[in-house]
Amino acid sequence: MEINKMVVIGAGLMGAGIAYVTASKGIHVTLVDVNQAAVDAGLERIRNDVMTGVDKGKLSLAEAQGLMGNLSTSIDAAEASKEADLIIEAIFENMEVKKKVFAEVDAAAPPHAILASNTSTLSIDEMASVTSRPEKFVGMHYFSPVAAMKLLEIIRGEKTSDETVAAAKVIGEKQGKTTVTAKNSPGFIVNRILIPGMREAILLYESGAATKEEIDLAMTTIAKYPAGPFALADFVGLDVAYHSGLTLERELGDCFKVPDILKNLVDSGALGTKTKKGFYNYGGEPDEPEPPKGADPEWIVTRLAMPVLRTAMLLVDEGIAEEKDIDLAMKLGAAYPEGPFETLNRMGRDKVKAELQKLYEEYGECYSVPKYLE
């Protein structure tokens, strides 16, 4: 299916980013939000990105003019959707609001139009249930900042057709993205794997086994991650990590229970770098680091790998995604230095199985050995 006209609903950071990468490839995009001020702010964000590209020599003036010429705006989602081939929703993570938006645009959009959500954790099937076209409903989860991040997770709902998945892949590749495909399930690939690793780091810290500095240092020096879990959580936003964690806890149970320390920080307004305080202090005098616990950095790296590897294997066991897509997603979407299955092969299946068995005997079901290793 040819996609010539696209609508992006939500002119915030993600919506503006999706509109930018689409318009830059010659596809007409209508950027929609609830009021003119929000639309203007989104358009200004795109304009700034375009001018930065011109200043850095990445875009010629003619290309910049062409890009801006592919954009229009609206504050009426139904009206904007009447001639669309693809409508992508990129508003905040609230299921009821998303369902309201999709019911409205489904009634207005032409029969051939595909509806997509940029949700990072919420159910594609639940959103599709309020439309008359579940076979034309798909998840298209972009990563921030959209222009720089190469990954696009394409999420297949229970009734999503092969044609719809193929069309989403084509548009993603046209936008310059590398696509991976997963079945609808809480957190899809990246968040489903990323959150247990982050949660494990917080639990180690809460238990007093290691300081946050020791954990971050082990993950950056030995595991070669670009940032440790605490620095990364602060950068992403503790509120974002918290709400993503809550969704997984609600859908998947106590093995995803959000640690108390994260809830307490969010409740206190310490949301990370954007509020200048999170796990670390970014304003004024830096926090005094805690006295080291003397935790073995190799042990820290192995321990934090276990829930990551286990979750990746469960995704394969459950038929949600394939090994190659999981490895690619974690490297492109979460900046992992290697994919979980590359880590598994390097560490050796027997060692990973023995480590998980040991944790299972000590801590219970949340560390059970996946069928993948049996």
C-alpha positions, 0 to 999 in steps of 0.5 A: 500500500502506497502511503502519500499522506500521513497524520501525526496526532500529538505535536510534542517531542515524539510527534514533532520528531515523527513528523520531521523524519517523515516530511524529510522523505517527501511525504506530506504530514499533517501535525495535529494537537488539541489547540493552536499553541501546542501545534505552533510549539511542535512546528517551531521545534521542527523548524529549529531542527531544520535550521540546525541541519542547515547550519551544520551543512546536513540540509541544503536550503532547498531541502529545508524549504521542501521539508517545511513545505511537506508539513501542514497543521490542524487542531481537528483530528477528524477533519485532518484524517479524512484523506490520510493513508496512515494516522499515527497517534503520539500523545501521552501514555493514557489508555482512555485518552488514546482510545477516545482519539482512535474512535474519533479518527476511525470514524473519519478516516477513509476505509484504506487508512492504517491507524498506528500508536506510538505507545511504548508499553500499552496494549495495541489490541485494547486500542484497536478494540474501539475501531472498526478496522483492527486488521489495519491497526498496528503499533509503531514505537519510535525512540527519542530523539526520533531523528537520531534513534534508528530503531522502530518497533512494529507491534502486531496486534491479534488481528493486525494483517500481514499487509498492515505490518508490511506497510508499517515496515515500508514507511519505517524504512523510508523514514530511515529506521531499522525495523523489528517486529514483535507481537503485542505484549506488555512493554514489547521488546525494549521496555520489557527487557530494559525495565527488569535490568533497571529494577534489578540494579535498584533492588541491589542498591536497596538491599545494601549489596552495592552502592549506585556508584559501584553499580554504574561504574561496573556497567560502564567499565566492565559491561561497556554500557554507555551509561549505568542504570542509575545515570540512565534512569535519571536521564530518561526521567524517573517518572517515565521509568516509574510509569512504564514499570507500573504498566508492566507490574499491572500486566505481568505481576510482582516480578515487575513490582516497582521498587519503593525507592523509585516511587518515593523519588517520583513522589518527592518530585526528584525526576532526574536531570530535568529536575536537577535531582534524581538518584544523583544530584545535578544542581549546586553541590553534588551528593557525597558518594556513599562509602563503597560496599566493596562489591565485586564489579564482575559479580554486579555485571553478571547479576544484572545480566540475569533478568535481562537474559531471562526476559529475552528468552521468555519473549522467544518462549512466548513467541513474541519476538525472534532472537535476531530482532531482540538483539537488534532492538536492544542495541539500537533502542537501548544502546546495549553494547551487545544483544542479550543472545550475543551475551548468552552465547558469550557467557555460555548457556550452562553458566547462565542456567546455573546462575539463574538456578542459584537465584531461583533457589534463593529468591523464587519464581522471578528467577525461574529458568526459561524453557529456552535453556531446558 
